[in-house]
Amino acid sequence: MKVVVFAYNILGLIGLKSLLDAGFEVAALVTHEDDPNEKIYFDSVGEFAKNKGISVFTPSSPNTPEIISILNEIKPDAIFSFYYRQMISQKILDIVNGKAYNLHGSLLPKYRGRCPINWAILNGETEHGVTLHMMVKSADAGDIVDMQSFPILETDNAGTVQPKMAEAAKILLKRALPLILNGKEQLKVQDVSKSSYFGGRKAEDGKIDWNKTAWEINNLIRAVADPFPGAYTYLNGKKFIIWEAVFTEEKKAENFSNGQIVSLSPLSIAASSGELIIKKCQIEGDSIMSVDSFVKKYTLTLGSILKNQ
């Protein structure tokens, strides 16, 4: 089966390798140029494709006349999308008569849309996964081919969930791709009544609201931990990034406002319910350091207020 692949990120490389391992003929790859303002923590799917002799295209949009013309010339039997960041138009779907597959980073129909891992951790989910589904005009709404779940532990963050998702994708694709290659996949219609949709996230969305509970704040910290920009507040006018914390539902110190430092050892901050105990942090522009070193260097005192400007 001749296919064209739209791919980026870790799952993009896994998807392309899985297709080749399963015996698909990959005629071309459409991918993204790396963003110089983004932390690149994954190997290049484009470089891998070039080394395999696959034609690589990096258009600003996949829906340009140029790309559509290239696809019409290739005449693929199907297209696959693996964490490609832009919507693929109906014109492209029509080229393959709807034979278009997308790997999405959630257990559909939950967490349709952007940044599913980050949103799932933010919402305190304990189970997540990946879904291979048919592409239709609406985002992540097509029939399901297969899915693979994995647990999210209370100690997990966005960084530790990445390899879990990668492993789930490998398992799923190894199981599903041979069926697709032989025309034996079984499709399942999504239950729209159970669907949820979430939009993209920006670095500013990592701003901590100390009026939330310690549980909610800790989930935010986990959701935007490295390789993402991190959850932040301000300390004496400087951006204060919290990379790791734990929480207690008890408020041990009374008469403290939300966002006030209630203990220096451990470094604890009052929230609307409970306290946040900081484990790893930094002032923007400085290095990440132990909490004890941080407290001494920045001369923190009980009652100091962390707030957003």
BAFI-3210 file (N, C-alpha, C; in Angstrom, 3 decimals, decimal comma, padded with zeros to 6 digits):
// residues 309
n [1|2|3|4|5|6|7|8|9|10|11|12|13|14|15|16|17|18|19|20|21|22|23|24|25|26|27|28|29|30|31|32|33|34|35|36|37|38|39|40|41|42|43|44|45|46|47|48|49|50|51|52|53|54|55|56|57|58|59|60|61|62|63|64|65|66|67|68|69|70|71|72|73|74|75|76|77|78|79|80|81|82|83|84|85|86|87|88|89|90|91|92|93|94|95|96|97|98|99|100|101|102|103|104|105|106|107|108|109|110|111|112|113|114|115|116|117|118|119|120|121|122|123|124|125|126|127|128|129|130|131|132|133|134|135|136|137|138|139|140|141|142|143|144|145|146|147|148|149|150|151|152|153|154|155|156|157|158|159|160|161|162|163|164|165|166|167|168|169|170|171|172|173|174|175|176|177|178|179|180|181|182|183|184|185|186|187|188|189|190|191|192|193|194|195|196|197|198|199|200|201|202|203|204|205|206|207|208|209|210|211|212|213|214|215|216|217|218|219|220|221|222|223|224|225|226|227|228|229|230|231|232|233|234|235|236|237|238|239|240|241|242|243|244|245|246|247|248|249|250|251|252|253|254|255|256|257|258|259|260|261|262|263|264|265|266|267|268|269|270|271|272|273|274|275|276|277|278|279|280|281|282|283|284|285|286|287|288|289|290|291|292|293|294|295|296|297|298|299|300|301|302|303|304|305|306|307|308|309]
n.u [000,852|000,663|001,567|001,219|002,748|002,009|003,712|005,250|007,315|007,797|005,937|005,560|007,931|007,904|005,560|006,210|008,386|007,034|005,219|006,973|008,175|005,985|005,590|004,556|004,586|006,152|005,665|006,097|006,908|005,331|006,155|007,075|009,012|011,452|010,732|012,533|012,087|011,129|011,617|013,386|013,064|013,152|013,988|014,559|011,992|011,998|014,728|015,225|013,517|014,665|017,107|016,216|015,590|013,183|010,971|010,793|008,732|008,187|005,927|004,345|001,696|-000,318|-002,197|-001,809|-001,905|000,356|001,145|-001,177|-001,174|001,150|000,343|-001,721|-000,243|001,285|-000,664|-001,573|-002,581|-003,511|-003,420|-001,467|-001,459|000,608|000,780|000,941|000,694|-001,252|-004,560|-005,772|-007,001|-010,305|-010,041|-007,657|-008,267|-010,163|-008,624|-007,698|-010,023|-011,147|-009,598|-007,893|-005,802|-005,355|-003,212|-003,978|-003,326|-004,904|-007,542|-009,921|-013,480|-012,629|-010,810|-010,431|-008,825|-006,245|-003,029|-003,448|-002,190|-001,171|-003,525|-004,872|-003,257|-003,390|-006,056|-006,066|-006,263|-006,100|-005,786|-004,808|-004,113|-003,564|-005,062|-005,896|-007,504|-010,001|-009,639|-011,730|-013,735|-014,230|-012,247|-010,581|-012,791|-013,461|-014,211|-013,070|-010,125|-008,373|-007,172|-004,900|-004,214|-002,651|-001,362|-001,550|000,380|000,336|002,768|003,716|004,636|004,462|006,786|007,511|005,350|005,547|007,328|005,714|003,478|004,694|005,477|002,964|001,964|003,644|002,893|000,185|000,298|001,787|-000,036|-002,289|-001,555|-000,860|-003,413|-004,723|-003,176|-003,940|-006,580|-008,359|-009,173|-011,295|-013,811|-014,980|-017,630|-017,416|-018,583|-020,413|-021,625|-019,857|-017,766|-015,098|-013,537|-010,531|-008,548|-005,513|-002,463|-000,584|002,581|001,965|-000,170|000,772|000,774|000,453|-002,386|-002,933|-005,230|-006,436|-006,818|-004,292|-003,978|-004,910|-003,056|-000,680|-001,203|-001,134|001,584|002,751|001,664|002,866|005,548|009,098|009,535|008,193|007,306|006,993|005,415|004,593|005,151|005,496|008,242|009,220|009,103|010,406|010,374|009,345|009,864|008,320|009,211|008,803|006,736|004,973|001,834|-000,223|-003,339|-004,064|-004,112|-001,594|-000,622|-002,160|-003,990|-002,660|-002,440|-003,546|-000,916|001,128|004,283|004,545|006,240|009,749|011,360|010,181|009,923|006,997|003,849|000,881|-002,325|-005,699|-006,919|-005,259|-001,641|001,222|004,162|007,316|009,676|011,538|012,921|013,360|014,635|013,850|016,345|018,332|019,986|018,495|017,982|018,603|016,042|016,821|019,187|018,105|016,375|018,238|019,817|018,021|017,058|014,546|011,623|009,342|005,954|006,388|005,062|003,934|003,058|001,181|002,091]
n.v [-001,198|002,129|005,110|008,469|010,412|012,503|014,079|014,638|015,321|013,059|010,937|011,115|010,144|007,549|006,642|006,735|004,929|002,629|002,200|001,610|-000,699|-002,375|-002,821|-000,938|001,241|004,176|007,091|009,813|012,383|014,790|017,397|019,537|022,564|022,986|024,960|027,716|028,862|026,924|024,215|021,559|018,302|015,874|013,412|014,094|013,541|014,198|014,123|011,420|010,338|011,383|010,036|007,548|007,782|008,969|011,376|014,663|017,223|020,535|022,451|025,643|025,335|022,395|022,372|023,706|024,589|023,505|021,252|019,728|019,244|017,685|015,431|014,528|013,733|011,673|009,865|008,371|005,434|005,751|008,078|008,960|010,457|011,569|013,105|015,506|019,003|020,607|021,073|018,840|019,291|018,838|018,521|017,136|014,792|013,800|012,994|010,495|009,205|009,297|007,505|007,882|008,176|008,960|009,397|009,969|011,613|010,644|008,878|008,560|009,200|011,223|014,179|015,378|017,473|019,885|019,432|017,079|015,454|017,305|018,549|016,350|015,615|017,985|017,932|015,903|013,205|009,626|007,653|007,329|007,526|006,412|006,836|005,420|006,635|007,302|010,024|012,840|015,687|017,181|017,771|015,011|013,313|011,065|007,568|004,975|003,061|001,609|001,488|002,252|002,057|003,646|004,021|007,033|008,129|009,563|010,661|011,177|013,378|015,765|015,162|012,524|011,089|011,110|008,991|006,812|007,210|006,981|004,284|003,072|003,861|002,448|-000,202|-000,158|000,513|-001,589|-003,609|-002,705|-001,804|-003,991|-005,069|-002,961|-002,831|-005,149|-004,718|-005,351|-004,003|-003,143|-000,892|001,472|003,446|006,666|007,529|010,174|011,394|011,133|012,745|015,179|018,358|020,176|023,124|024,668|025,314|027,927|029,369|031,225|030,105|028,645|030,071|030,391|030,232|031,144|030,979|028,656|025,130|023,210|020,744|021,213|023,126|021,670|019,776|021,433|022,142|019,637|019,182|020,989|020,596|020,176|018,746|021,157|024,693|025,218|025,798|028,887|031,688|034,819|036,118|038,573|040,286|038,849|036,272|033,173|029,882|026,818|023,569|021,071|019,594|018,619|017,957|018,774|018,116|019,227|022,246|023,385|025,654|028,313|031,394|032,460|033,942|032,975|031,905|032,741|032,158|029,587|027,941|027,340|025,146|022,153|024,034|025,594|026,569|028,385|027,468|027,712|025,540|023,357|022,878|023,646|021,954|022,691|021,187|021,373|024,118|027,410|030,711|032,602|032,635|031,974|029,053|025,774|024,720|023,151|023,218|024,128|025,545|027,470|028,881|030,078|031,621|033,477|034,661|034,026|034,536|033,754|034,261|035,744|036,738|035,043|035,917|036,783|039,010]
n.w [000,000|-000,966|000,628|001,940|004,426|007,145|009,600|012,846|015,723|018,570|018,259|015,561|014,421|015,440|014,217|011,444|011,317|012,127|010,044|007,919|008,945|008,933|006,284|004,507|001,660|001,711|000,198|000,456|002,876|004,846|006,873|009,700|009,904|012,431|015,290|016,309|018,764|020,365|022,605|021,426|021,861|020,707|018,203|014,716|012,474|009,843|009,056|009,429|007,471|005,115|005,153|004,536|001,944|001,328|000,003|001,302|002,577|003,733|004,140|004,917|005,271|005,014|003,087|000,722|-002,806|-004,020|-002,432|-002,626|-005,351|-005,551|-004,107|-005,730|-007,922|-006,816|-006,081|-003,673|-001,810|000,711|003,488|006,343|009,545|012,069|014,886|013,537|013,188|012,024|010,660|008,222|005,028|003,524|000,806|000,543|001,935|000,203|-001,938|-001,279|-001,025|001,523|002,923|005,313|008,079|011,520|014,303|017,520|020,627|022,897|024,635|022,648|022,664|024,411|025,215|022,642|020,178|020,921|022,615|024,332|026,330|028,214|029,093|030,192|032,400|033,824|034,547|036,322|035,521|035,694|033,894|030,536|026,982|023,554|020,336|017,246|014,492|011,949|009,718|009,475|008,477|010,845|013,749|015,105|015,163|013,741|012,912|015,116|014,874|016,531|019,958|022,678|026,058|028,965|032,328|034,301|036,803|040,133|040,573|038,086|035,363|032,620|031,230|032,044|031,170|028,436|027,385|028,075|026,467|023,981|023,986|024,138|021,663|019,912|020,497|019,774|016,991|015,950|016,221|014,784|012,166|010,356|009,941|008,641|006,328|005,101|004,693|006,752|009,019|011,783|012,275|014,720|015,745|017,239|020,505|020,793|022,961|025,016|024,460|024,634|024,261|023,828|023,642|022,257|024,138|025,723|026,754|028,703|029,945|031,972|034,284|037,758|039,816|042,929|044,335|043,779|044,626|046,407|045,216|042,593|041,726|041,875|039,905|037,649|037,672|037,190|034,661|032,907|033,119|032,400|029,187|028,692|029,174|031,955|035,197|036,732|038,970|040,716|042,496|044,552|042,346|040,382|037,913|038,940|038,654|039,117|039,161|040,231|042,684|045,694|047,289|050,100|051,552|053,850|055,723|057,330|058,540|060,045|059,441|057,226|054,028|050,708|048,647|050,269|051,870|054,101|055,388|055,604|055,601|055,141|051,996|051,832|050,490|050,940|049,789|048,421|049,443|051,395|051,148|049,131|048,580|047,702|045,554|043,462|041,787|040,251|039,672|036,854|034,396|036,143|037,518|037,979|041,267|044,509|047,004|049,561|048,986|047,349|049,072|050,790|049,009|047,933|050,144|051,484|053,448|056,114|055,386|053,112|049,950|047,147|043,931|040,973|038,406]
ca.u [000,000|001,445|000,996|001,913|002,706|002,108|004,205|006,196|007,480|008,158|005,002|005,767|009,015|007,416|004,590|006,881|009,125|006,076|004,713|008,016|008,334|004,810|005,619|003,934|005,451|005,985|006,078|006,518|006,636|005,071|006,468|007,236|010,305|011,547|010,558|013,708|011,658|010,585|012,613|013,281|013,518|012,885|014,743|013,878|011,371|012,412|016,067|015,091|012,908|015,667|018,087|015,570|015,301|011,797|010,852|010,328|008,209|007,919|005,157|003,744|000,372|-000,400|-003,337|-001,463|-002,035|001,568|001,081|-002,299|-000,706|002,100|-000,430|-002,424|000,752|001,690|-001,831|-001,433|-003,753|-003,969|-002,506|-001,391|-001,028|001,121|001,113|001,094|000,076|-002,265|-005,688|-005,646|-008,257|-011,174|-009,496|-006,646|-008,970|-010,855|-007,649|-007,598|-011,394|-011,388|-008,711|-006,931|-005,711|-004,647|-002,902|-004,259|-002,777|-005,873|-008,515|-011,101|-013,687|-012,158|-009,654|-010,218|-008,202|-004,805|-002,326|-004,223|-001,449|-001,114|-004,861|-005,218|-002,546|-003,967|-007,354|-005,898|-006,621|-005,233|-005,622|-004,771|-003,744|-003,492|-006,124|-005,785|-008,866|-010,152|-009,748|-012,896|-013,649|-014,132|-011,037|-010,569|-014,175|-013,702|-014,341|-011,873|-009,532|-007,866|-006,599|-004,050|-004,192|-001,559|-001,714|-000,850|000,549|000,350|004,143|004,049|004,449|004,430|007,994|007,525|004,254|005,943|007,738|004,567|002,673|005,464|005,391|001,585|001,833|004,324|002,060|-001,024|000,581|002,219|-001,241|-003,293|-001,113|-001,021|-004,829|-005,008|-002,476|-004,688|-007,981|-009,147|-009,443|-012,688|-014,026|-015,973|-018,106|-017,219|-019,762|-020,343|-022,084|-018,729|-016,658|-014,657|-012,622|-009,664|-007,756|-004,073|-001,961|000,552|003,440|001,293|-001,153|001,438|000,719|-000,201|-003,411|-002,820|-006,567|-006,852|-006,378|-002,934|-004,079|-005,021|-001,784|000,296|-001,507|-000,606|003,043|003,025|001,209|003,729|006,948|010,042|010,130|007,345|007,919|006,937|004,430|005,345|004,558|006,535|008,821|009,916|009,144|011,129|009,622|009,716|009,351|008,265|009,306|008,323|006,182|003,968|000,828|-000,960|-004,685|-004,219|-003,485|-000,953|-000,403|-003,357|-003,837|-001,825|-003,204|-003,144|000,308|002,155|005,197|004,172|007,344|010,968|011,948|010,227|009,380|005,575|003,056|-000,541|-003,284|-007,057|-007,141|-004,005|-000,376|002,103|005,531|008,149|010,818|012,528|012,475|014,401|014,298|014,148|017,679|019,248|019,947|017,640|018,780|017,880|015,207|017,602|020,074|017,248|015,899|019,357|020,269|017,039|016,667|013,103|011,155|007,960|004,990|006,598|003,923|004,138|001,887|001,335|002,052]
ca.v [000,000|003,367|006,112|009,716|010,581|013,828|013,665|015,467|014,990|011,679|010,003|011,167|009,227|006,199|006,287|006,472|003,672|001,524|001,960|000,930|-002,051|-003,171|-003,108|000,103|002,040|005,588|007,851|011,171|012,856|016,212|017,657|020,943|023,115|023,180|026,327|028,073|029,284|025,757|023,226|020,359|017,208|014,648|013,247|014,630|012,592|014,606|013,594|009,963|010,071|011,661|008,953|006,384|008,090|009,412|012,806|015,397|018,563|021,293|023,647|026,378|024,723|021,183|022,492|024,571|023,955|022,742|019,949|018,985|018,789|016,590|014,262|014,035|013,048|010,426|008,969|007,408|004,646|006,247|008,983|008,797|011,642|011,248|014,332|016,659|020,064|021,386|020,328|018,419|019,713|017,860|018,274|016,081|013,564|013,309|012,366|009,077|008,728|009,150|006,499|008,735|007,731|009,876|008,908|011,053|011,336|010,457|007,807|009,208|010,602|012,200|015,012|015,795|018,788|020,099|019,236|016,174|015,003|018,386|018,721|015,185|015,730|019,152|017,550|014,837|011,893|008,514|006,787|008,063|006,592|006,870|006,282|005,510|006,822|007,826|011,482|013,447|017,143|017,655|017,282|013,850|012,826|009,918|006,235|004,474|001,810|000,891|002,370|001,609|002,909|003,535|004,747|008,246|008,069|010,862|011,150|011,462|014,719|015,750|014,517|011,072|010,472|011,015|007,636|005,907|007,390|006,437|002,827|002,714|004,038|001,319|-001,397|000,030|000,470|-002,951|-004,420|-002,202|-001,560|-005,154|-005,204|-001,941|-003,225|-006,250|-004,338|-006,100|-003,231|-003,049|000,474|001,679|004,830|007,319|007,898|011,636|011,825|011,076|013,516|016,453|019,045|021,156|023,914|024,744|025,975|028,826|029,433|032,035|029,277|028,036|030,987|029,777|030,969|030,643|030,804|027,285|024,183|022,701|019,637|021,791|023,783|020,616|019,211|022,369|021,995|018,366|019,238|021,817|020,355|019,945|019,723|022,323|025,883|025,235|026,610|029,998|032,768|035,855|036,306|039,867|040,850|037,980|035,085|032,041|028,684|025,639|022,408|019,861|019,838|017,689|018,752|018,224|018,672|019,920|023,559|023,258|026,983|029,134|032,861|032,824|034,143|032,141|032,370|033,110|031,121|029,223|027,176|027,404|023,812|022,311|025,275|025,337|027,729|028,216|027,541|027,884|024,328|022,640|023,573|023,130|021,795|022,809|020,273|021,814|025,424|028,330|032,043|032,627|033,132|031,322|027,606|025,015|024,388|022,545|024,193|024,735|026,552|028,533|029,680|030,878|032,589|034,539|035,151|033,920|034,668|033,363|035,311|036,337|036,441|034,726|036,415|037,037|040,433]
ca.w [000,000|-001,070|001,526|002,258|005,875|007,754|010,910|013,593|017,128|018,896|017,647|014,119|014,081|015,731|013,189|010,178|011,456|012,211|008,693|007,145|009,497|008,574|004,854|003,686|000,790|002,062|-000,977|000,828|004,240|005,046|008,275|010,055|010,280|013,875|015,767|017,121|020,098|021,047|023,017|020,604|022,715|019,968|016,966|013,540|011,564|008,505|008,785|009,288|006,169|004,076|005,170|003,938|000,551|001,199|-000,275|002,486|002,311|004,965|003,799|006,036|005,394|004,196|002,172|-000,394|-004,126|-004,323|-001,772|-003,213|-006,667|-005,320|-003,707|-006,924|-008,751|-006,146|-006,033|-002,577|-001,435|002,004|004,184|007,791|010,282|013,395|015,631|012,653|013,974|011,315|010,099|006,828|004,394|002,873|-000,533|000,666|002,302|-000,991|-002,843|-000,906|-000,796|002,957|003,523|006,008|009,464|012,418|015,644|018,466|021,951|023,978|024,440|022,085|022,267|025,397|024,894|021,268|020,082|021,108|023,892|025,183|027,513|029,193|029,667|031,009|033,678|034,497|035,097|037,307|034,998|036,094|032,720|029,274|025,937|022,168|019,491|015,789|014,006|010,603|009,653|008,844|008,472|012,223|014,408|015,989|015,279|012,873|013,501|015,794|014,406|017,704|020,974|023,680|027,254|029,933|033,553|034,734|038,250|040,809|040,494|036,691|034,807|031,152|030,730|032,285|030,421|027,029|026,986|028,196|025,268|022,864|024,047|023,785|020,214|019,255|020,678|018,979|015,556|015,598|016,173|013,846|010,797|009,469|009,599|007,629|005,106|004,481|004,586|007,739|010,228|012,205|012,738|015,769|015,783|018,527|021,289|020,895|024,284|025,944|023,890|025,217|023,336|024,473|022,705|022,453|025,346|025,550|027,939|029,725|030,641|033,121|035,426|038,911|040,551|044,293|044,898|043,510|045,652|046,239|044,252|041,252|041,399|041,629|038,586|036,649|037,667|036,504|033,267|032,058|033,484|031,306|028,266|028,485|029,783|033,404|035,917|037,318|039,742|040,853|043,818|044,588|040,999|039,452|037,520|039,779|037,991|039,976|038,286|040,898|044,016|046,194|047,971|051,218|051,585|055,127|055,845|058,633|059,120|060,016|059,317|056,088|052,798|049,574|048,010|051,250|052,334|055,473|055,952|054,799|055,539|053,675|051,454|051,631|050,113|051,213|048,677|048,949|050,228|051,495|050,921|048,089|049,068|046,508|045,512|042,467|041,307|039,823|039,184|035,426|034,102|037,072|037,367|038,885|042,449|045,616|047,714|050,641|048,380|046,831|050,213|051,279|048,007|047,716|051,475|051,679|054,820|056,342|055,084|051,782|049,097|045,734|043,210|039,542|038,083]
c.u [000,886|000,779|001,856|001,697|002,860|002,532|005,183|006,313|007,827|007,242|005,106|006,827|008,591|006,453|005,241|007,651|008,175|005,500|005,727|008,189|007,176|004,724|004,899|004,996|005,186|006,549|006,586|006,164|006,393|005,263|006,626|008,711|010,316|011,438|011,745|013,350|011,104|011,709|012,394|013,900|013,364|013,731|013,897|013,313|011,759|013,772|016,025|014,554|013,913|016,695|017,534|015,207|013,878|011,780|010,220|009,904|007,875|007,145|004,635|002,332|000,341|-001,419|-003,081|-001,677|-000,834|001,502|-000,047|-001,920|000,253|001,354|-001,192|-001,484|001,140|000,578|-001,691|-002,730|-004,355|-002,988|-002,585|-000,890|-000,628|001,616|001,527|000,218|-001,003|-003,371|-005,443|-006,997|-009,034|-010,664|-008,468|-007,307|-009,657|-009,899|-007,548|-008,977|-011,670|-010,529|-007,551|-006,980|-004,905|-004,409|-003,039|-003,826|-003,787|-006,718|-009,803|-012,380|-013,268|-010,929|-009,376|-009,500|-006,716|-004,341|-003,020|-003,492|-001,473|-002,461|-005,231|-004,541|-003,124|-005,282|-007,278|-006,297|-005,609|-005,043|-005,674|-004,398|-003,624|-004,568|-005,764|-007,207|-008,856|-010,268|-011,008|-012,754|-013,488|-012,940|-011,313|-011,940|-014,449|-013,770|-013,000|-011,434|-009,097|-007,348|-005,794|-003,918|-002,903|-001,943|-000,931|-000,806|000,573|001,733|004,564|003,896|004,507|005,649|007,976|006,400|004,628|006,399|006,628|003,699|003,388|005,364|003,992|001,368|002,478|003,470|000,835|-000,744|001,045|001,013|-002,166|-002,825|-001,206|-002,478|-005,219|-004,396|-003,249|-006,184|-008,887|-009,428|-010,942|-012,908|-015,142|-016,347|-017,890|-018,556|-019,683|-020,746|-020,962|-017,559|-016,342|-013,612|-011,836|-008,802|-006,274|-003,707|-000,746|001,366|002,764|000,267|-000,548|001,427|-000,106|-001,204|-003,442|-004,164|-007,155|-006,352|-004,947|-002,913|-004,116|-003,704|-000,712|000,061|-000,996|000,912|003,441|002,742|002,148|005,197|007,781|009,636|009,268|007,860|007,842|005,841|005,174|004,460|005,638|006,945|009,653|010,128|009,857|010,304|010,190|009,051|009,429|008,187|008,758|007,835|005,361|002,959|000,289|-002,328|-004,967|-003,526|-002,895|-000,777|-001,662|-002,996|-002,836|-002,714|-002,702|-001,927|001,388|003,007|004,884|005,241|008,541|011,635|010,944|009,617|007,936|004,820|001,583|-001,349|-004,683|-007,463|-005,834|-002,791|000,426|003,520|006,450|009,386|011,922|012,032|013,659|013,803|014,712|015,505|018,741|019,122|018,920|018,500|017,927|017,106|015,988|018,518|019,277|016,807|017,004|019,743|019,317|016,415|015,149|012,764|009,728|007,034|005,218|005,486|004,373|002,893|002,215|001,188|000,958]
c.v [001,246|004,459|007,369|009,973|012,062|013,588|014,668|014,870|013,508|010,688|010,015|010,184|007,783|005,741|005,929|005,151|002,473|001,185|001,188|-000,507|-002,962|-003,472|-002,113|000,783|003,515|006,430|009,235|011,439|014,351|016,475|019,155|021,312|023,274|024,662|026,679|028,504|028,126|024,805|021,953|019,197|015,857|014,617|013,685|013,519|012,910|014,048|012,078|009,616|010,291|010,542|007,661|006,623|008,530|010,923|013,512|016,799|019,238|022,573|024,355|025,874|023,466|021,310|023,429|023,848|023,094|021,339|019,104|018,444|017,611|015,309|013,660|013,288|011,698|009,383|007,919|006,637|005,149|007,297|008,692|010,103|011,228|012,532|015,488|017,773|020,882|020,479|020,032|018,597|018,559|017,534|017,154|014,756|012,944|012,598|010,866|008,494|008,427|008,124|007,226|008,426|008,745|009,191|010,077|010,647|011,328|009,238|008,447|008,442|011,644|012,937|015,112|017,150|018,765|019,702|018,245|015,687|016,069|018,580|017,559|015,249|016,890|018,793|016,371|013,456|010,833|007,492|007,640|007,060|007,244|006,151|006,465|005,579|007,362|009,352|011,893|014,959|017,714|017,002|016,091|013,206|011,558|008,596|005,735|003,149|000,973|001,920|001,554|002,557|002,720|004,343|006,053|008,212|009,478|011,497|011,478|012,943|014,615|015,056|013,013|010,362|010,287|009,607|006,602|005,990|006,802|004,911|002,344|002,821|002,886|000,054|-001,322|-000,140|-000,915|-003,875|-004,017|-002,130|-002,792|-005,371|-004,206|-002,336|-004,307|-005,973|-005,023|-005,313|-003,164|-001,676|000,543|003,153|005,413|007,649|009,398|012,122|011,832|011,940|014,758|017,045|020,099|021,848|023,887|025,465|026,822|028,844|030,207|031,229|028,535|028,916|030,376|030,737|030,386|030,534|029,433|026,375|023,727|021,548|020,180|022,434|022,742|019,943|020,118|022,225|020,732|018,472|020,012|021,716|020,133|018,695|020,953|023,490|025,989|026,124|027,705|030,947|033,844|035,990|037,581|040,439|040,006|036,727|033,861|030,795|027,499|024,404|021,131|020,218|018,634|018,541|018,025|018,885|019,404|021,275|023,632|024,604|027,827|030,605|033,276|032,950|033,196|032,744|032,787|031,910|030,837|028,390|027,295|026,039|022,787|023,637|025,028|026,631|027,436|028,340|027,675|026,688|023,554|023,521|022,872|023,106|021,711|021,925|020,739|023,113|026,243|029,713|032,078|033,281|032,548|029,813|026,990|024,570|023,709|023,627|024,879|025,830|027,750|029,461|030,597|031,973|033,758|035,034|035,180|034,006|034,198|034,554|036,014|035,868|036,167|035,169|036,599|038,520|040,746]
c.w [000,000|-000,237|001,550|003,744|006,236|009,201|011,511|014,994|017,311|018,190|016,129|013,680|014,329|014,634|011,872|010,229|011,456|010,842|007,853|007,620|009,085|007,085|003,972|002,821|001,097|000,922|-000,635|002,280|004,195|006,535|008,504|010,168|011,800|014,215|016,658|018,538|020,929|021,429|022,214|021,381|022,022|018,700|015,771|012,657|010,119|008,132|008,601|007,903|005,038|003,989|004,579|002,470|000,299|000,953|000,916|002,085|003,643|004,638|005,045|006,301|004,532|003,067|000,997|-001,723|-004,472|-003,714|-002,359|-004,583|-006,532|-004,957|-004,892|-007,861|-008,153|-006,203|-004,915|-002,346|-000,125|002,503|005,680|008,408|011,692|014,061|014,713|013,207|013,270|010,780|008,620|006,153|003,777|001,470|-000,501|001,024|001,082|-001,955|-002,565|-000,574|000,676|003,651|004,218|007,496|010,288|013,756|016,608|019,873|023,075|023,682|023,955|022,470|023,298|024,864|023,394|021,285|020,394|022,517|024,817|026,428|028,598|029,885|030,575|032,373|034,486|035,182|036,062|036,836|035,472|034,983|031,467|028,185|024,579|021,363|018,025|015,248|012,574|010,664|008,899|008,972|009,869|012,912|015,315|016,172|014,490|013,618|014,031|015,178|015,605|018,706|021,972|024,866|028,046|031,173|033,686|036,255|038,840|040,744|039,065|036,374|033,285|030,559|030,894|031,546|028,954|026,645|027,138|026,942|024,052|022,830|023,671|022,280|019,459|019,320|019,768|017,488|015,105|015,447|015,023|012,399|009,888|009,051|008,508|006,293|004,343|004,407|005,582|009,018|010,504|012,838|013,776|015,806|017,176|019,185|021,578|022,279|025,307|025,491|024,710|024,287|024,108|023,424|023,018|023,740|024,996|026,836|029,074|030,516|031,827|034,351|036,557|039,539|041,962|045,004|044,574|044,625|045,372|045,236|042,828|040,820|041,090|040,284|037,473|036,538|036,916|035,010|032,359|032,457|032,230|030,518|027,960|029,346|031,298|033,973|036,673|038,114|039,817|042,302|043,797|043,179|039,965|039,155|038,216|039,206|038,949|039,086|038,918|042,294|044,440|046,954|049,188|051,244|052,891|055,066|057,251|059,333|058,974|059,821|058,240|054,856|051,708|048,891|048,980|051,617|053,804|056,162|055,021|054,654|056,054|053,236|051,054|051,387|050,374|049,927|049,279|049,796|050,234|051,242|049,843|048,641|047,858|046,621|044,572|041,849|040,812|039,583|037,716|035,179|035,018|036,874|038,314|040,060|043,504|046,349|048,827|050,106|047,893|047,960|050,719|050,283|047,883|049,020|051,673|053,161|054,935|056,051|053,767|050,845|047,664|044,992|041,748|039,245|037,100]
res [m|k|v|v|v|f|a|y|n|i|l|g|l|i|g|l|k|s|l|l|d|a|g|f|e|v|a|a|l|v|t|h|e|d|d|p|n|e|k|i|y|f|d|s|v|g|e|f|a|k|n|k|g|i|s|v|f|t|p|s|s|p|n|t|p|e|i|i|s|i|l|n|e|i|k|p|d|a|i|f|s|f|y|y|r|q|m|i|s|q|k|i|l|d|i|v|n|g|k|a|y|n|l|h|g|s|l|l|p|k|y|r|g|r|c|p|i|n|w|a|i|l|n|g|e|t|e|h|g|v|t|l|h|m|m|v|k|s|a|d|a|g|d|i|v|d|m|q|s|f|p|i|l|e|t|d|n|a|g|t|v|q|p|k|m|a|e|a|a|k|i|l|l|k|r|a|l|p|l|i|l|n|g|k|e|q|l|k|v|q|d|v|s|k|s|s|y|f|g|g|r|k|a|e|d|g|k|i|d|w|n|k|t|a|w|e|i|n|n|l|i|r|a|v|a|d|p|f|p|g|a|y|t|y|l|n|g|k|k|f|i|i|w|e|a|v|f|t|e|e|k|k|a|e|n|f|s|n|g|q|i|v|s|l|s|p|l|s|i|a|a|s|s|g|e|l|i|i|k|k|c|q|i|e|g|d|s|i|m|s|v|d|s|f|v|k|k|y|t|l|t|l|g|s|i|l|k|n|q]
***
